[in-house]
Amino acid sequence: MKIDELKKRIANFENVDLIGTVSDDLIRQAEAELGFKLPSQYRAFISNFGCGGIESEEFIGLGGPEHLNVSKMVVRLKGKNRALPHHLLPLRADGFGNYDCVDLQQPRDGAEFAIVRWVHDATVEDQHEVVADSYWQWFESILTMIESSE
């Protein structure tokens, strides 16, 4: 997906509250805190949109409040009783303690990774299922979900 196409699609929503452009320095700082380089599509999202909301959905990234800051959320979620596995990077909460996450152990198309739904109270075997093969595929599916609920 091209960023310009995505910007046009996002502009069609009534309630958009995305932070906007985030500097490479802030992204590099987050990568240093996390201990790894962010996948390229997720990095592009953060660089162009930061974090924030579209209608009722909120997207975790950088540049906004702590509950939408990926570095802060990783620390917070790994400190819980049912800790977020070290290989998952939270993207969106469902409001019930579950998160859509980048699975850094499931590489897909080159430098991209699968997006999984992490269910905080499931057994280890059932804790996460693949919901998309890349960040853009996942993001588009969330936009489609928002559109269908309007």
C-alpha positions as a Python dict, from the first residue, in 0.01 Angstrom:
ca = {
    (1, 'M'): (0, 0, 0),
    (2, 'K'): (126, 346, -85),
    (3, 'I'): (120, 612, 184),
    (4, 'D'): (-62, 861, -43),
    (5, 'E'): (-342, 609, -106),
    (6, 'L'): (-366, 542, 265),
    (7, 'K'): (-387, 913, 345),
    (8, 'K'): (-675, 951, 97),
    (9, 'R'): (-859, 657, 249),
    (10, 'I'): (-810, 787, 604),
    (11, 'A'): (-935, 1133, 498),
    (12, 'N'): (-1276, 976, 425),
    (13, 'F'): (-1336, 907, 794),
    (14, 'E'): (-1516, 1166, 1003),
    (15, 'N'): (-1316, 1127, 1326),
    (16, 'V'): (-942, 1106, 1268),
    (17, 'D'): (-701, 1192, 1548),
    (18, 'L'): (-359, 1075, 1433),
    (19, 'I'): (-53, 1253, 1574),
    (20, 'G'): (117, 1294, 1235),
    (21, 'T'): (478, 1281, 1130),
    (22, 'V'): (728, 1137, 1378),
    (23, 'S'): (1101, 1206, 1344),
    (24, 'D'): (1354, 937, 1260),
    (25, 'D'): (1535, 1029, 1583),
    (26, 'L'): (1228, 940, 1792),
    (27, 'I'): (1187, 613, 1601),
    (28, 'R'): (1556, 525, 1650),
    (29, 'Q'): (1522, 605, 2022),
    (30, 'A'): (1225, 368, 2049),
    (31, 'E'): (1416, 99, 1859),
    (32, 'A'): (1705, 136, 2104),
    (33, 'E'): (1464, 105, 2399),
    (34, 'L'): (1300, -202, 2245),
    (35, 'G'): (1630, -360, 2142),
    (36, 'F'): (1541, -423, 1777),
    (37, 'K'): (1460, -247, 1451),
    (38, 'L'): (1090, -201, 1381),
    (39, 'P'): (948, -384, 1078),
    (40, 'S'): (953, -156, 772),
    (41, 'Q'): (576, -122, 718),
    (42, 'Y'): (512, -46, 1086),
    (43, 'R'): (802, 199, 1082),
    (44, 'A'): (646, 372, 778),
    (45, 'F'): (311, 399, 960),
    (46, 'I'): (479, 557, 1263),
    (47, 'S'): (689, 790, 1048),
    (48, 'N'): (382, 921, 865),
    (49, 'F'): (103, 896, 1124),
    (50, 'G'): (265, 852, 1466),
    (51, 'C'): (-23, 701, 1662),
    (52, 'G'): (-379, 789, 1747),
    (53, 'G'): (-735, 714, 1654),
    (54, 'I'): (-961, 667, 1357),
    (55, 'E'): (-1326, 661, 1465),
    (56, 'S'): (-1338, 427, 1768),
    (57, 'E'): (-1009, 245, 1699),
    (58, 'E'): (-673, 351, 1844),
    (59, 'F'): (-338, 260, 1693),
    (60, 'I'): (-23, 221, 1901),
    (61, 'G'): (290, 391, 1766),
    (62, 'L'): (489, 694, 1882),
    (63, 'G'): (443, 1063, 1950),
    (64, 'G'): (129, 1053, 2159),
    (65, 'P'): (2, 954, 2503),
    (66, 'E'): (163, 669, 2698),
    (67, 'H'): (-115, 418, 2624),
    (68, 'L'): (-39, 465, 2252),
    (69, 'N'): (341, 461, 2288),
    (70, 'V'): (476, 126, 2171),
    (71, 'S'): (786, 139, 2397),
    (72, 'K'): (580, 218, 2708),
    (73, 'M'): (316, -44, 2623),
    (74, 'V'): (576, -318, 2580),
    (75, 'V'): (715, -242, 2927),
    (76, 'R'): (365, -225, 3078),
    (77, 'L'): (237, -544, 2916),
    (78, 'K'): (547, -747, 2995),
    (79, 'G'): (503, -659, 3363),
    (80, 'K'): (155, -814, 3387),
    (81, 'N'): (82, -1155, 3540),
    (82, 'R'): (11, -1300, 3193),
    (83, 'A'): (304, -1118, 3038),
    (84, 'L'): (309, -1031, 2671),
    (85, 'P'): (556, -1271, 2507),
    (86, 'H'): (890, -1109, 2424),
    (87, 'H'): (841, -1162, 2049),
    (88, 'L'): (513, -965, 2027),
    (89, 'L'): (482, -592, 1965),
    (90, 'P'): (139, -442, 2047),
    (91, 'L'): (-44, -248, 1773),
    (92, 'R'): (-405, -215, 1893),
    (93, 'A'): (-601, -304, 2204),
    (94, 'D'): (-949, -452, 2178),
    (95, 'G'): (-1069, -305, 2509),
    (96, 'F'): (-1079, -646, 2681),
    (97, 'G'): (-707, -688, 2754),
    (98, 'N'): (-623, -849, 2420),
    (99, 'Y'): (-397, -696, 2154),
    (100, 'D'): (-325, -723, 1784),
    (101, 'C'): (54, -754, 1765),
    (102, 'V'): (345, -786, 1525),
    (103, 'D'): (489, -1135, 1578),
    (104, 'L'): (863, -1095, 1538),
    (105, 'Q'): (902, -1474, 1522),
    (106, 'Q'): (682, -1514, 1215),
    (107, 'P'): (858, -1352, 921),
    (108, 'R'): (652, -1326, 608),
    (109, 'D'): (725, -1140, 286),
    (110, 'G'): (1095, -1054, 325),
    (111, 'A'): (1127, -800, 606),
    (112, 'E'): (761, -812, 712),
    (113, 'F'): (608, -1015, 990),
    (114, 'A'): (273, -1173, 1064),
    (115, 'I'): (17, -983, 1271),
    (116, 'V'): (-141, -1194, 1544),
    (117, 'R'): (-419, -1148, 1797),
    (118, 'W'): (-278, -1202, 2146),
    (119, 'V'): (-544, -1323, 2390),
    (120, 'H'): (-419, -1247, 2739),
    (121, 'D'): (-611, -1518, 2923),
    (122, 'A'): (-581, -1803, 2672),
    (123, 'T'): (-361, -2109, 2711),
    (124, 'V'): (-14, -2078, 2561),
    (125, 'E'): (-119, -2297, 2265),
    (126, 'D'): (-424, -2081, 2189),
    (127, 'Q'): (-277, -1746, 2291),
    (128, 'H'): (-230, -1600, 1944),
    (129, 'E'): (-366, -1657, 1597),
    (130, 'V'): (-241, -1503, 1272),
    (131, 'V'): (-482, -1234, 1147),
    (132, 'A'): (-272, -1084, 865),
    (133, 'D'): (53, -1144, 676),
    (134, 'S'): (179, -786, 704),
    (135, 'Y'): (116, -458, 881),
    (136, 'W'): (-51, -294, 577),
    (137, 'Q'): (-278, -593, 522),
    (138, 'W'): (-380, -576, 888),
    (139, 'F'): (-426, -197, 887),
    (140, 'E'): (-646, -215, 577),
    (141, 'S'): (-858, -485, 743),
    (142, 'I'): (-911, -260, 1046),
    (143, 'L'): (-1012, 32, 820),
    (144, 'T'): (-1258, -198, 642),
    (145, 'M'): (-1397, -309, 978),
    (146, 'I'): (-1446, 55, 1081),
    (147, 'E'): (-1616, 136, 750),
    (148, 'S'): (-1855, -159, 782),
    (149, 'S'): (-1957, -55, 1134),
    (150, 'E'): (-2052, 300, 1032),
}
